[in-house]
Each structure stands twice: as structure tokens, then as C-alpha cells.
Amino acid sequence: MSCPFLSYRESADGASFDEARAYCEAEERFVQPMRADICNDRFDLDHAADCEIYREHADAGESESDGEREEGDA
């Protein structure tokens, strides 16, 4: 499964691209192809384990909802 924060855009700020570029929704910026490899879990990488951007934003989302769920709930 790829990172939920990854999208591909064919244009930005009035400019269009020949090929869609990787965009990180969490950071609100385009990312390098090597970063997109992590986002897409290529080469035995795992975005949940290998991407500090994902971990930072996923942890923030979990801490916001921690008051509503207990540790054993999934």
C-alpha cells in the first residue's frame, strides 16, 4: 500500500508538466523521485517505517484521537 499523503500532479501554479510529479500532501510540496519510491513502498521500503514525514504526520493524527480510543482498540 502506498502512502496516503502521496498524490501525483500534472500542473501547479499555472504551469503544466509533461509527466505527473509526486506531491506530498502532508508537506504541501513536490518531492523528489527517490522520496516517491519510499512513498510507494518500492525497493523493500515501507513509508510507515522509512519516511519521517509520514511518521510525523501519522503520529500527529493519532495523538489528536487518543482521547477517543483505548490502547486495545483497532
Predicted model as a PDB file, atoms N, CA, C, CB and O in Angstrom, pLDDT in the B-factor column:
MODEL        1                                                                  
ATOM      1  N   MET A   1       0.847  -1.179   0.000  1.00 82.00           N  
ATOM      2  CA  MET A   1       0.000   0.000   0.000  1.00 82.00           C  
ATOM      3  C   MET A   1       0.891   1.240   0.000  1.00 82.00           C  
ATOM      4  CB  MET A   1      -0.963  -0.001   1.224  1.00 82.00           C  
ATOM      5  O   MET A   1       1.880   1.295   0.730  1.00 82.00           O  
ATOM      6  N   SER A   2       0.556   2.197  -0.786  1.00 90.00           N  
ATOM      7  CA  SER A   2       1.364   3.414  -0.827  1.00 90.00           C  
ATOM      8  C   SER A   2       0.901   4.413   0.230  1.00 90.00           C  
ATOM      9  CB  SER A   2       1.300   4.051  -2.221  1.00 90.00           C  
ATOM     10  O   SER A   2      -0.160   4.256   0.834  1.00 90.00           O  
ATOM     11  N   CYS A   3       1.702   5.421   0.433  1.00 94.00           N  
ATOM     12  CA  CYS A   3       1.425   6.439   1.438  1.00 94.00           C  
ATOM     13  C   CYS A   3       0.137   7.195   1.094  1.00 94.00           C  
ATOM     14  CB  CYS A   3       2.611   7.418   1.553  1.00 94.00           C  
ATOM     15  O   CYS A   3      -0.057   7.588  -0.056  1.00 94.00           O  
ATOM     16  N   PRO A   4      -0.735   7.398   2.070  1.00 94.00           N  
ATOM     17  CA  PRO A   4      -1.978   8.124   1.804  1.00 94.00           C  
ATOM     18  C   PRO A   4      -1.756   9.616   1.544  1.00 94.00           C  
ATOM     19  CB  PRO A   4      -2.925   7.954   2.969  1.00 94.00           C  
ATOM     20  O   PRO A   4      -2.660  10.292   1.052  1.00 94.00           O  
ATOM     21  N   PHE A   5      -0.572  10.140   1.863  1.00 95.00           N  
ATOM     22  CA  PHE A   5      -0.277  11.548   1.637  1.00 95.00           C  
ATOM     23  C   PHE A   5       0.272  11.817   0.235  1.00 95.00           C  
ATOM     24  CB  PHE A   5       0.709  12.035   2.672  1.00 95.00           C  
ATOM     25  O   PHE A   5       0.431  12.977  -0.147  1.00 95.00           O  
ATOM     26  N   LEU A   6       0.563  10.774  -0.534  1.00 96.00           N  
ATOM     27  CA  LEU A   6       1.163  10.932  -1.859  1.00 96.00           C  
ATOM     28  C   LEU A   6       0.098  11.100  -2.933  1.00 96.00           C  
ATOM     29  CB  LEU A   6       2.050   9.732  -2.188  1.00 96.00           C  
ATOM     30  O   LEU A   6      -0.887  10.363  -2.977  1.00 96.00           O  
ATOM     31  N   SER A   7       0.315  12.078  -3.792  1.00 95.00           N  
ATOM     32  CA  SER A   7      -0.529  12.234  -4.979  1.00 95.00           C  
ATOM     33  C   SER A   7       0.389  12.626  -6.129  1.00 95.00           C  
ATOM     34  CB  SER A   7      -1.672  13.311  -4.754  1.00 95.00           C  
ATOM     35  O   SER A   7       1.557  12.957  -5.925  1.00 95.00           O  
ATOM     36  N   TYR A   8      -0.146  12.585  -7.317  1.00 96.00           N  
ATOM     37  CA  TYR A   8       0.624  12.992  -8.494  1.00 96.00           C  
ATOM     38  C   TYR A   8      -0.120  14.123  -9.175  1.00 96.00           C  
ATOM     39  CB  TYR A   8       0.848  11.796  -9.478  1.00 96.00           C  
ATOM     40  O   TYR A   8      -1.329  14.051  -9.395  1.00 96.00           O  
ATOM     41  N   ARG A   9       0.625  15.174  -9.506  1.00 96.00           N  
ATOM     42  CA  ARG A   9       0.016  16.352 -10.125  1.00 96.00           C  
ATOM     43  C   ARG A   9       0.656  16.628 -11.479  1.00 96.00           C  
ATOM     44  CB  ARG A   9       0.154  17.582  -9.209  1.00 96.00           C  
ATOM     45  O   ARG A   9       1.866  16.499 -11.663  1.00 96.00           O  
ATOM     46  N   GLU A  10      -0.190  17.006 -12.403  1.00 96.00           N  
ATOM     47  CA  GLU A  10       0.294  17.329 -13.754  1.00 96.00           C  
ATOM     48  C   GLU A  10       0.454  18.824 -13.950  1.00 96.00           C  
ATOM     49  CB  GLU A  10      -0.659  16.774 -14.807  1.00 96.00           C  
ATOM     50  O   GLU A  10       0.916  19.266 -15.003  1.00 96.00           O  
ATOM     51  N   SER A  11       0.075  19.616 -12.937  1.00 93.00           N  
ATOM     52  CA  SER A  11       0.238  21.065 -13.034  1.00 93.00           C  
ATOM     53  C   SER A  11       0.309  21.670 -11.639  1.00 93.00           C  
ATOM     54  CB  SER A  11      -0.921  21.697 -13.842  1.00 93.00           C  
ATOM     55  O   SER A  11      -0.107  21.065 -10.651  1.00 93.00           O  
ATOM     56  N   ALA A  12       0.854  22.889 -11.591  1.00 91.00           N  
ATOM     57  CA  ALA A  12       0.922  23.639 -10.338  1.00 91.00           C  
ATOM     58  C   ALA A  12       1.256  25.089 -10.656  1.00 91.00           C  
ATOM     59  CB  ALA A  12       1.978  23.024  -9.367  1.00 91.00           C  
ATOM     60  O   ALA A  12       2.052  25.368 -11.552  1.00 91.00           O  
ATOM     61  N   ASP A  13       0.658  25.992  -9.933  1.00 88.00           N  
ATOM     62  CA  ASP A  13       0.925  27.423 -10.082  1.00 88.00           C  
ATOM     63  C   ASP A  13       0.862  27.891 -11.535  1.00 88.00           C  
ATOM     64  CB  ASP A  13       2.281  27.751  -9.507  1.00 88.00           C  
ATOM     65  O   ASP A  13       1.677  28.708 -11.962  1.00 88.00           O  
ATOM     66  N   GLY A  14      -0.092  27.379 -12.282  1.00 90.00           N  
ATOM     67  CA  GLY A  14      -0.277  27.794 -13.667  1.00 90.00           C  
ATOM     68  C   GLY A  14       0.627  27.114 -14.671  1.00 90.00           C  
ATOM     69  O   GLY A  14       0.471  27.325 -15.874  1.00 90.00           O  
ATOM     70  N   ALA A  15       1.572  26.301 -14.212  1.00 91.00           N  
ATOM     71  CA  ALA A  15       2.468  25.569 -15.116  1.00 91.00           C  
ATOM     72  C   ALA A  15       2.006  24.126 -15.213  1.00 91.00           C  
ATOM     73  CB  ALA A  15       3.946  25.639 -14.627  1.00 91.00           C  
ATOM     74  O   ALA A  15       1.521  23.553 -14.237  1.00 91.00           O  
ATOM     75  N   SER A  16       2.158  23.538 -16.405  1.00 96.00           N  
ATOM     76  CA  SER A  16       1.827  22.120 -16.551  1.00 96.00           C  
ATOM     77  C   SER A  16       3.091  21.352 -16.905  1.00 96.00           C  
ATOM     78  CB  SER A  16       0.728  21.906 -17.635  1.00 96.00           C  
ATOM     79  O   SER A  16       4.027  21.897 -17.490  1.00 96.00           O  
ATOM     80  N   PHE A  17       3.098  20.075 -16.539  1.00 94.00           N  
ATOM     81  CA  PHE A  17       4.275  19.233 -16.710  1.00 94.00           C  
ATOM     82  C   PHE A  17       4.007  18.170 -17.771  1.00 94.00           C  
ATOM     83  CB  PHE A  17       4.674  18.577 -15.374  1.00 94.00           C  
ATOM     84  O   PHE A  17       2.861  17.790 -18.011  1.00 94.00           O  
ATOM     85  N   ASP A  18       5.073  17.700 -18.395  1.00 95.00           N  
ATOM     86  CA  ASP A  18       4.948  16.622 -19.373  1.00 95.00           C  
ATOM     87  C   ASP A  18       4.496  15.329 -18.695  1.00 95.00           C  
ATOM     88  CB  ASP A  18       6.283  16.401 -20.107  1.00 95.00           C  
ATOM     89  O   ASP A  18       3.710  14.563 -19.252  1.00 95.00           O  
ATOM     90  N   GLU A  19       5.001  15.104 -17.499  1.00 94.00           N  
ATOM     91  CA  GLU A  19       4.632  13.917 -16.715  1.00 94.00           C  
ATOM     92  C   GLU A  19       4.215  14.358 -15.322  1.00 94.00           C  
ATOM     93  CB  GLU A  19       5.814  12.895 -16.639  1.00 94.00           C  
ATOM     94  O   GLU A  19       4.724  15.348 -14.796  1.00 94.00           O  
ATOM     95  N   ALA A  20       3.291  13.625 -14.733  1.00 95.00           N  
ATOM     96  CA  ALA A  20       2.827  13.940 -13.383  1.00 95.00           C  
ATOM     97  C   ALA A  20       3.990  13.834 -12.398  1.00 95.00           C  
ATOM     98  CB  ALA A  20       1.670  12.995 -12.963  1.00 95.00           C  
ATOM     99  O   ALA A  20       4.840  12.951 -12.515  1.00 95.00           O  
ATOM    100  N   ARG A  21       4.013  14.735 -11.439  1.00 95.00           N  
ATOM    101  CA  ARG A  21       5.073  14.763 -10.430  1.00 95.00           C  
ATOM    102  C   ARG A  21       4.517  14.392  -9.062  1.00 95.00           C  
ATOM    103  CB  ARG A  21       5.735  16.150 -10.376  1.00 95.00           C  
ATOM    104  O   ARG A  21       3.363  14.672  -8.738  1.00 95.00           O  
ATOM    105  N   ALA A  22       5.372  13.755  -8.270  1.00 96.00           N  
ATOM    106  CA  ALA A  22       4.978  13.321  -6.923  1.00 96.00           C  
ATOM    107  C   ALA A  22       4.811  14.535  -6.013  1.00 96.00           C  
ATOM    108  CB  ALA A  22       6.029  12.340  -6.329  1.00 96.00           C  
ATOM    109  O   ALA A  22       5.668  15.417  -5.958  1.00 96.00           O  
ATOM    110  N   TYR A  23       3.690  14.555  -5.304  1.00 96.00           N  
ATOM    111  CA  TYR A  23       3.369  15.658  -4.404  1.00 96.00           C  
ATOM    112  C   TYR A  23       3.006  15.091  -3.038  1.00 96.00           C  
ATOM    113  CB  TYR A  23       2.208  16.527  -4.971  1.00 96.00           C  
ATOM    114  O   TYR A  23       2.179  14.186  -2.930  1.00 96.00           O  
ATOM    115  N   CYS A  24       3.626  15.626  -2.007  1.00 96.00           N  
ATOM    116  CA  CYS A  24       3.355  15.200  -0.633  1.00 96.00           C  
ATOM    117  C   CYS A  24       2.295  16.125  -0.043  1.00 96.00           C  
ATOM    118  CB  CYS A  24       4.660  15.214   0.238  1.00 96.00           C  
ATOM    119  O   CYS A  24       2.552  17.304   0.200  1.00 96.00           O  
ATOM    120  N   GLU A  25       1.111  15.583   0.183  1.00 94.00           N  
ATOM    121  CA  GLU A  25       0.010  16.363   0.758  1.00 94.00           C  
ATOM    122  C   GLU A  25       0.325  16.799   2.193  1.00 94.00           C  
ATOM    123  CB  GLU A  25      -1.292  15.543   0.734  1.00 94.00           C  
ATOM    124  O   GLU A  25      -0.111  17.868   2.621  1.00 94.00           O  
ATOM    125  N   ALA A  26       1.068  15.996   2.925  1.00 94.00           N  
ATOM    126  CA  ALA A  26       1.398  16.323   4.314  1.00 94.00           C  
ATOM    127  C   ALA A  26       2.329  17.534   4.388  1.00 94.00           C  
ATOM    128  CB  ALA A  26       2.049  15.115   5.007  1.00 94.00           C  
ATOM    129  O   ALA A  26       2.166  18.395   5.253  1.00 94.00           O  
ATOM    130  N   GLU A  27       3.290  17.597   3.490  1.00 94.00           N  
ATOM    131  CA  GLU A  27       4.251  18.704   3.466  1.00 94.00           C  
ATOM    132  C   GLU A  27       3.823  19.831   2.535  1.00 94.00           C  
ATOM    133  CB  GLU A  27       5.612  18.196   3.048  1.00 94.00           C  
ATOM    134  O   GLU A  27       4.408  20.914   2.547  1.00 94.00           O  
ATOM    135  N   GLU A  28       2.796  19.566   1.728  1.00 94.00           N  
ATOM    136  CA  GLU A  28       2.285  20.526   0.750  1.00 94.00           C  
ATOM    137  C   GLU A  28       3.386  21.011  -0.191  1.00 94.00           C  
ATOM    138  CB  GLU A  28       1.651  21.717   1.463  1.00 94.00           C  
ATOM    139  O   GLU A  28       3.568  22.209  -0.406  1.00 94.00           O  
ATOM    140  N   ARG A  29       4.118  20.030  -0.749  1.00 95.00           N  
ATOM    141  CA  ARG A  29       5.182  20.352  -1.709  1.00 95.00           C  
ATOM    142  C   ARG A  29       5.477  19.137  -2.578  1.00 95.00           C  
ATOM    143  CB  ARG A  29       6.469  20.819  -0.976  1.00 95.00           C  
ATOM    144  O   ARG A  29       5.147  18.002  -2.234  1.00 95.00           O  
ATOM    145  N   PHE A  30       6.108  19.412  -3.710  1.00 95.00           N  
ATOM    146  CA  PHE A  30       6.550  18.327  -4.574  1.00 95.00           C  
ATOM    147  C   PHE A  30       7.763  17.661  -3.945  1.00 95.00           C  
ATOM    148  CB  PHE A  30       6.877  18.842  -6.000  1.00 95.00           C  
ATOM    149  O   PHE A  30       8.549  18.310  -3.256  1.00 95.00           O  
ATOM    150  N   VAL A  31       7.910  16.368  -4.184  1.00 95.00           N  
ATOM    151  CA  VAL A  31       9.034  15.624  -3.624  1.00 95.00           C  
ATOM    152  C   VAL A  31       9.851  14.985  -4.748  1.00 95.00           C  
ATOM    153  CB  VAL A  31       8.536  14.544  -2.632  1.00 95.00           C  
ATOM    154  O   VAL A  31       9.359  14.778  -5.857  1.00 95.00           O  
ATOM    155  N   GLN A  32      11.083  14.685  -4.436  1.00 94.00           N  
ATOM    156  CA  GLN A  32      11.998  14.062  -5.385  1.00 94.00           C  
ATOM    157  C   GLN A  32      11.550  12.629  -5.685  1.00 94.00           C  
ATOM    158  CB  GLN A  32      13.444  14.076  -4.835  1.00 94.00           C  
ATOM    159  O   GLN A  32      10.875  12.005  -4.866  1.00 94.00           O  
ATOM    160  N   PRO A  33      11.926  12.107  -6.859  1.00 92.00           N  
ATOM    161  CA  PRO A  33      11.559  10.725  -7.203  1.00 92.00           C  
ATOM    162  C   PRO A  33      12.013   9.691  -6.172  1.00 92.00           C  
ATOM    163  CB  PRO A  33      12.143  10.370  -8.543  1.00 92.00           C  
ATOM    164  O   PRO A  33      11.311   8.708  -5.934  1.00 92.00           O  
ATOM    165  N   MET A  34      13.176   9.903  -5.561  1.00 92.00           N  
ATOM    166  CA  MET A  34      13.639   8.950  -4.535  1.00 92.00           C  
ATOM    167  C   MET A  34      12.689   8.944  -3.340  1.00 92.00           C  
ATOM    168  CB  MET A  34      15.075   9.301  -4.069  1.00 92.00           C  
ATOM    169  O   MET A  34      12.446   7.887  -2.758  1.00 92.00           O  
ATOM    170  N   ARG A  35      12.155  10.087  -2.968  1.00 92.00           N  
ATOM    171  CA  ARG A  35      11.190  10.165  -1.868  1.00 92.00           C  
ATOM    172  C   ARG A  35       9.909   9.443  -2.285  1.00 92.00           C  
ATOM    173  CB  ARG A  35      10.890  11.654  -1.483  1.00 92.00           C  
ATOM    174  O   ARG A  35       9.302   8.746  -1.472  1.00 92.00           O  
ATOM    175  N   ALA A  36       9.497   9.602  -3.534  1.00 94.00           N  
ATOM    176  CA  ALA A  36       8.298   8.928  -4.031  1.00 94.00           C  
ATOM    177  C   ALA A  36       8.475   7.409  -4.006  1.00 94.00           C  
ATOM    178  CB  ALA A  36       7.969   9.399  -5.458  1.00 94.00           C  
ATOM    179  O   ALA A  36       7.502   6.679  -3.816  1.00 94.00           O  
ATOM    180  N   ASP A  37       9.698   6.930  -4.195  1.00 95.00           N  
ATOM    181  CA  ASP A  37       9.953   5.488  -4.089  1.00 95.00           C  
ATOM    182  C   ASP A  37       9.613   4.987  -2.688  1.00 95.00           C  
ATOM    183  CB  ASP A  37      11.426   5.169  -4.426  1.00 95.00           C  
ATOM    184  O   ASP A  37       9.042   3.908  -2.533  1.00 95.00           O  
ATOM    185  N   ILE A  38       9.964   5.767  -1.676  1.00 94.00           N  
ATOM    186  CA  ILE A  38       9.619   5.400  -0.303  1.00 94.00           C  
ATOM    187  C   ILE A  38       8.101   5.437  -0.134  1.00 94.00           C  
ATOM    188  CB  ILE A  38      10.309   6.353   0.717  1.00 94.00           C  
ATOM    189  O   ILE A  38       7.511   4.532   0.456  1.00 94.00           O  
ATOM    190  N   CYS A  39       7.476   6.490  -0.656  1.00 94.00           N  
ATOM    191  CA  CYS A  39       6.019   6.646  -0.541  1.00 94.00           C  
ATOM    192  C   CYS A  39       5.277   5.480  -1.190  1.00 94.00           C  
ATOM    193  CB  CYS A  39       5.572   7.967  -1.183  1.00 94.00           C  
ATOM    194  O   CYS A  39       4.216   5.071  -0.719  1.00 94.00           O  
ATOM    195  N   ASN A  40       5.838   4.952  -2.267  1.00 95.00           N  
ATOM    196  CA  ASN A  40       5.204   3.851  -2.997  1.00 95.00           C  
ATOM    197  C   ASN A  40       5.678   2.484  -2.533  1.00 95.00           C  
ATOM    198  CB  ASN A  40       5.467   3.995  -4.472  1.00 95.00           C  
ATOM    199  O   ASN A  40       5.353   1.472  -3.154  1.00 95.00           O  
ATOM    200  N   ASP A  41       6.449   2.442  -1.439  1.00 95.00           N  
ATOM    201  CA  ASP A  41       6.949   1.197  -0.853  1.00 95.00           C  
ATOM    202  C   ASP A  41       7.761   0.368  -1.848  1.00 95.00           C  
ATOM    203  CB  ASP A  41       5.790   0.372  -0.329  1.00 95.00           C  
ATOM    204  O   ASP A  41       7.680  -0.860  -1.848  1.00 95.00           O  
ATOM    205  N   ARG A  42       8.533   1.033  -2.684  1.00 95.00           N  
ATOM    206  CA  ARG A  42       9.384   0.329  -3.644  1.00 95.00           C  
ATOM    207  C   ARG A  42      10.692  -0.091  -2.972  1.00 95.00           C  
ATOM    208  CB  ARG A  42       9.671   1.222  -4.879  1.00 95.00           C  
ATOM    209  O   ARG A  42      11.075   0.447  -1.933  1.00 95.00           O  
ATOM    210  N   PHE A  43      11.356  -1.048  -3.577  1.00 94.00           N  
ATOM    211  CA  PHE A  43      12.690  -1.497  -3.145  1.00 94.00           C  
ATOM    212  C   PHE A  43      12.710  -1.930  -1.681  1.00 94.00           C  
ATOM    213  CB  PHE A  43      13.710  -0.388  -3.360  1.00 94.00           C  
ATOM    214  O   PHE A  43      13.649  -1.612  -0.951  1.00 94.00           O  
ATOM    215  N   ASP A  44      11.692  -2.642  -1.262  1.00 93.00           N  
ATOM    216  CA  ASP A  44      11.581  -3.135   0.119  1.00 93.00           C  
ATOM    217  C   ASP A  44      11.555  -2.015   1.158  1.00 93.00           C  
ATOM    218  CB  ASP A  44      12.732  -4.066   0.421  1.00 93.00           C  
ATOM    219  O   ASP A  44      11.912  -2.234   2.316  1.00 93.00           O  
ATOM    220  N   LEU A  45      11.137  -0.827   0.752  1.00 94.00           N  
ATOM    221  CA  LEU A  45      10.962   0.281   1.684  1.00 94.00           C  
ATOM    222  C   LEU A  45       9.515   0.291   2.157  1.00 94.00           C  
ATOM    223  CB  LEU A  45      11.345   1.642   1.024  1.00 94.00           C  
ATOM    224  O   LEU A  45       8.626  -0.227   1.481  1.00 94.00           O  
ATOM    225  N   ASP A  46       9.291   0.878   3.306  1.00 94.00           N  
ATOM    226  CA  ASP A  46       7.951   0.967   3.871  1.00 94.00           C  
ATOM    227  C   ASP A  46       7.749   2.405   4.358  1.00 94.00           C  
ATOM    228  CB  ASP A  46       7.748  -0.072   5.040  1.00 94.00           C  
ATOM    229  O   ASP A  46       8.439   2.856   5.272  1.00 94.00           O  
ATOM    230  N   HIS A  47       6.814   3.110   3.754  1.00 94.00           N  
ATOM    231  CA  HIS A  47       6.625   4.516   4.117  1.00 94.00           C  
ATOM    232  C   HIS A  47       6.346   4.694   5.610  1.00 94.00           C  
ATOM    233  CB  HIS A  47       5.484   5.113   3.306  1.00 94.00           C  
ATOM    234  O   HIS A  47       6.767   5.690   6.199  1.00 94.00           O  
ATOM    235  N   ALA A  48       5.649   3.750   6.223  1.00 92.00           N  
ATOM    236  CA  ALA A  48       5.337   3.861   7.654  1.00 92.00           C  
ATOM    237  C   ALA A  48       6.577   3.732   8.529  1.00 92.00           C  
ATOM    238  CB  ALA A  48       4.325   2.801   8.050  1.00 92.00           C  
ATOM    239  O   ALA A  48       6.614   4.277   9.632  1.00 92.00           O  
ATOM    240  N   ALA A  49       7.582   3.025   8.054  1.00 92.00           N  
ATOM    241  CA  ALA A  49       8.808   2.835   8.831  1.00 92.00           C  
ATOM    242  C   ALA A  49       9.953   3.721   8.351  1.00 92.00           C  
ATOM    243  CB  ALA A  49       9.233   1.385   8.773  1.00 92.00           C  
ATOM    244  O   ALA A  49      10.792   4.131   9.152  1.00 92.00           O  
ATOM    245  N   ASP A  50       9.997   4.020   7.052  1.00 93.00           N  
ATOM    246  CA  ASP A  50      11.170   4.672   6.467  1.00 93.00           C  
ATOM    247  C   ASP A  50      10.994   6.154   6.150  1.00 93.00           C  
ATOM    248  CB  ASP A  50      11.548   3.964   5.226  1.00 93.00           C  
ATOM    249  O   ASP A  50      11.955   6.801   5.734  1.00 93.00           O  
ATOM    250  N   CYS A  51       9.816   6.702   6.329  1.00 93.00           N  
ATOM    251  CA  CYS A  51       9.589   8.112   5.986  1.00 93.00           C  
ATOM    252  C   CYS A  51       9.279   8.928   7.236  1.00 93.00           C  
ATOM    253  CB  CYS A  51       8.437   8.245   4.968  1.00 93.00           C  
ATOM    254  O   CYS A  51       8.251   8.733   7.883  1.00 93.00           O  
ATOM    255  N   GLU A  52      10.174   9.832   7.556  1.00 92.00           N  
ATOM    256  CA  GLU A  52       9.984  10.671   8.741  1.00 92.00           C  
ATOM    257  C   GLU A  52       8.807  11.629   8.564  1.00 92.00           C  
ATOM    258  CB  GLU A  52      11.260  11.462   9.042  1.00 92.00           C  
ATOM    259  O   GLU A  52       8.160  11.996   9.545  1.00 92.00           O  
ATOM    260  N   ILE A  53       8.521  12.039   7.330  1.00 93.00           N  
ATOM    261  CA  ILE A  53       7.379  12.928   7.089  1.00 93.00           C  
ATOM    262  C   ILE A  53       6.084  12.191   7.421  1.00 93.00           C  
ATOM    263  CB  ILE A  53       7.362  13.429   5.613  1.00 93.00           C  
ATOM    264  O   ILE A  53       5.222  12.734   8.113  1.00 93.00           O  
ATOM    265  N   TYR A  54       5.942  10.967   6.934  1.00 94.00           N  
ATOM    266  CA  TYR A  54       4.739  10.176   7.217  1.00 94.00           C  
ATOM    267  C   TYR A  54       4.599   9.954   8.721  1.00 94.00           C  
ATOM    268  CB  TYR A  54       4.788   8.815   6.474  1.00 94.00           C  
ATOM    269  O   TYR A  54       3.530  10.177   9.288  1.00 94.00           O  
ATOM    270  N   ARG A  55       5.681   9.516   9.364  1.00 93.00           N  
ATOM    271  CA  ARG A  55       5.610   9.222  10.808  1.00 93.00           C  
ATOM    272  C   ARG A  55       5.201  10.458  11.595  1.00 93.00           C  
ATOM    273  CB  ARG A  55       6.966   8.697  11.324  1.00 93.00           C  
ATOM    274  O   ARG A  55       4.383  10.368  12.510  1.00 93.00           O  
ATOM    275  N   GLU A  56       5.760  11.607  11.249  1.00 92.00           N  
ATOM    276  CA  GLU A  56       5.437  12.843  11.957  1.00 92.00           C  
ATOM    277  C   GLU A  56       3.946  13.172  11.832  1.00 92.00           C  
ATOM    278  CB  GLU A  56       6.285  14.006  11.414  1.00 92.00           C  
ATOM    279  O   GLU A  56       3.301  13.515  12.823  1.00 92.00           O  
ATOM    280  N   HIS A  57       3.405  13.069  10.630  1.00 91.00           N  
ATOM    281  CA  HIS A  57       2.004  13.423  10.413  1.00 91.00           C  
ATOM    282  C   HIS A  57       1.048  12.332  10.904  1.00 91.00           C  
ATOM    283  CB  HIS A  57       1.761  13.693   8.937  1.00 91.00           C  
ATOM    284  O   HIS A  57      -0.045  12.637  11.382  1.00 91.00           O  
ATOM    285  N   ALA A  58       1.446  11.083  10.790  1.00 85.00           N  
ATOM    286  CA  ALA A  58       0.610   9.992  11.293  1.00 85.00           C  
ATOM    287  C   ALA A  58       0.552  10.048  12.816  1.00 85.00           C  
ATOM    288  CB  ALA A  58       1.151   8.615  10.819  1.00 85.00           C  
ATOM    289  O   ALA A  58      -0.509   9.838  13.404  1.00 85.00           O  
ATOM    290  N   ASP A  59       1.687  10.331  13.460  1.00 79.00           N  
ATOM    291  CA  ASP A  59       1.718  10.452  14.919  1.00 79.00           C  
ATOM    292  C   ASP A  59       0.843  11.612  15.377  1.00 79.00           C  
ATOM    293  CB  ASP A  59       3.164  10.645  15.417  1.00 79.00           C  
ATOM    294  O   ASP A  59       0.164  11.507  16.399  1.00 79.00           O  
ATOM    295  N   ALA A  60       0.852  12.707  14.642  1.00 74.00           N  
ATOM    296  CA  ALA A  60       0.029  13.865  14.999  1.00 74.00           C  
ATOM    297  C   ALA A  60      -1.445  13.503  14.911  1.00 74.00           C  
ATOM    298  CB  ALA A  60       0.343  15.067  14.081  1.00 74.00           C  
ATOM    299  O   ALA A  60      -2.230  13.916  15.765  1.00 74.00           O  
ATOM    300  N   GLY A  61      -1.833  12.745  13.906  1.00 65.00           N  
ATOM    301  CA  GLY A  61      -3.224  12.318  13.758  1.00 65.00           C  
ATOM    302  C   GLY A  61      -3.646  11.376  14.860  1.00 65.00           C  
ATOM    303  O   GLY A  61      -4.777  11.451  15.340  1.00 65.00           O  
ATOM    304  N   GLU A  62      -2.753  10.485  15.272  1.00 65.00           N  
ATOM    305  CA  GLU A  62      -3.069   9.540  16.347  1.00 65.00           C  
ATOM    306  C   GLU A  62      -3.198  10.251  17.683  1.00 65.00           C  
ATOM    307  CB  GLU A  62      -1.998   8.453  16.437  1.00 65.00           C  
ATOM    308  O   GLU A  62      -4.088   9.933  18.471  1.00 65.00           O  
ATOM    309  N   SER A  63      -2.317  11.213  17.946  1.00 59.00           N  
ATOM    310  CA  SER A  63      -2.368  11.890  19.242  1.00 59.00           C  
ATOM    311  C   SER A  63      -3.621  12.749  19.357  1.00 59.00           C  
ATOM    312  CB  SER A  63      -1.116  12.752  19.447  1.00 59.00           C  
ATOM    313  O   SER A  63      -4.104  12.980  20.466  1.00 59.00           O  
ATOM    314  N   GLU A  64      -4.161  13.231  18.229  1.00 58.00           N  
ATOM    315  CA  GLU A  64      -5.390  14.003  18.278  1.00 58.00           C  
ATOM    316  C   GLU A  64      -6.581  13.131  18.638  1.00 58.00           C  
ATOM    317  CB  GLU A  64      -5.630  14.688  16.951  1.00 58.00           C  
ATOM    318  O   GLU A  64      -7.536  13.613  19.248  1.00 58.00           O  
ATOM    319  N   SER A  65      -6.539  11.848  18.268  1.00 54.00           N  
ATOM    320  CA  SER A  65      -7.678  10.972  18.527  1.00 54.00           C  
ATOM    321  C   SER A  65      -7.443  10.030  19.708  1.00 54.00           C  
ATOM    322  CB  SER A  65      -7.991  10.164  17.290  1.00 54.00           C  
ATOM    323  O   SER A  65      -8.306   9.202  19.997  1.00 54.00           O  
ATOM    324  N   ASP A  66      -6.309  10.128  20.398  1.00 54.00           N  
ATOM    325  CA  ASP A  66      -6.009   9.220  21.501  1.00 54.00           C  
ATOM    326  C   ASP A  66      -7.045   9.286  22.609  1.00 54.00           C  
ATOM    327  CB  ASP A  66      -4.651   9.529  22.066  1.00 54.00           C  
ATOM    328  O   ASP A  66      -7.304   8.274  23.259  1.00 54.00           O  
ATOM    329  N   GLY A  67      -7.632  10.422  22.839  1.00 51.00           N  
ATOM    330  CA  GLY A  67      -8.612  10.556  23.892  1.00 51.00           C  
ATOM    331  C   GLY A  67      -9.893   9.785  23.592  1.00 51.00           C  
ATOM    332  O   GLY A  67     -10.677   9.514  24.502  1.00 51.00           O  
ATOM    333  N   GLU A  68     -10.114   9.431  22.333  1.00 50.00           N  
ATOM    334  CA  GLU A  68     -11.352   8.781  21.963  1.00 50.00           C  
ATOM    335  C   GLU A  68     -11.234   7.275  21.867  1.00 50.00           C  
ATOM    336  CB  GLU A  68     -11.831   9.321  20.673  1.00 50.00           C  
ATOM    337  O   GLU A  68     -12.258   6.594  21.809  1.00 50.00           O  
ATOM    338  N   ARG A  69     -10.017   6.715  21.847  1.00 46.00           N  
ATOM    339  CA  ARG A  69      -9.908   5.260  21.737  1.00 46.00           C  
ATOM    340  C   ARG A  69      -8.943   4.725  22.771  1.00 46.00           C  
ATOM    341  CB  ARG A  69      -9.456   4.850  20.331  1.00 46.00           C  
ATOM    342  O   ARG A  69      -8.038   5.428  23.220  1.00 46.00           O  
ATOM    343  N   GLU A  70      -9.141   3.499  23.138  1.00 47.00           N  
ATOM    344  CA  GLU A  70      -8.277   2.871  24.123  1.00 47.00           C  
ATOM    345  C   GLU A  70      -7.211   2.067  23.410  1.00 47.00           C  
ATOM    346  CB  GLU A  70      -9.086   1.979  25.084  1.00 47.00           C  
ATOM    347  O   GLU A  70      -7.355   1.740  22.231  1.00 47.00           O  
ATOM    348  N   GLU A  71      -6.140   1.746  24.122  1.00 50.00           N  
ATOM    349  CA  GLU A  71      -4.985   1.103  23.533  1.00 50.00           C  
ATOM    350  C   GLU A  71      -5.333  -0.216  22.836  1.00 50.00           C  
ATOM    351  CB  GLU A  71      -3.949   0.863  24.594  1.00 50.00           C  
ATOM    352  O   GLU A  71      -4.744  -0.507  21.795  1.00 50.00           O  
ATOM    353  N   GLY A  72      -6.243  -1.013  23.347  1.00 49.00           N  
ATOM    354  CA  GLY A  72      -6.575  -2.302  22.760  1.00 49.00           C  
ATOM    355  C   GLY A  72      -7.473  -2.207  21.541  1.00 49.00           C  
ATOM    356  O   GLY A  72      -7.611  -3.189  20.811  1.00 49.00           O  
ATOM    357  N   ASP A  73      -8.089  -1.055  21.295  1.00 51.00           N  
ATOM    358  CA  ASP A  73      -8.992  -0.882  20.145  1.00 51.00           C  
ATOM    359  C   ASP A  73      -8.207  -0.741  18.858  1.00 51.00           C  
ATOM    360  CB  ASP A  73      -9.894   0.345  20.342  1.00 51.00           C  
ATOM    361  O   ASP A  73      -7.142  -0.123  18.841  1.00 51.00           O  
ATOM    362  N   ALA A  74      -8.725  -1.310  17.777  1.00 44.00           N  
ATOM    363  CA  ALA A  74      -8.049  -1.167  16.485  1.00 44.00           C  
ATOM    364  C   ALA A  74      -9.044  -0.801  15.412  1.00 44.00           C  
ATOM    365  CB  ALA A  74      -7.313  -2.456  16.104  1.00 44.00           C  
ATOM    366  O   ALA A  74      -8.668  -0.636  14.252  1.00 44.00           O  
TER     367      ALA A  74                                                      
ENDMDL                                                                          
END                                                                             
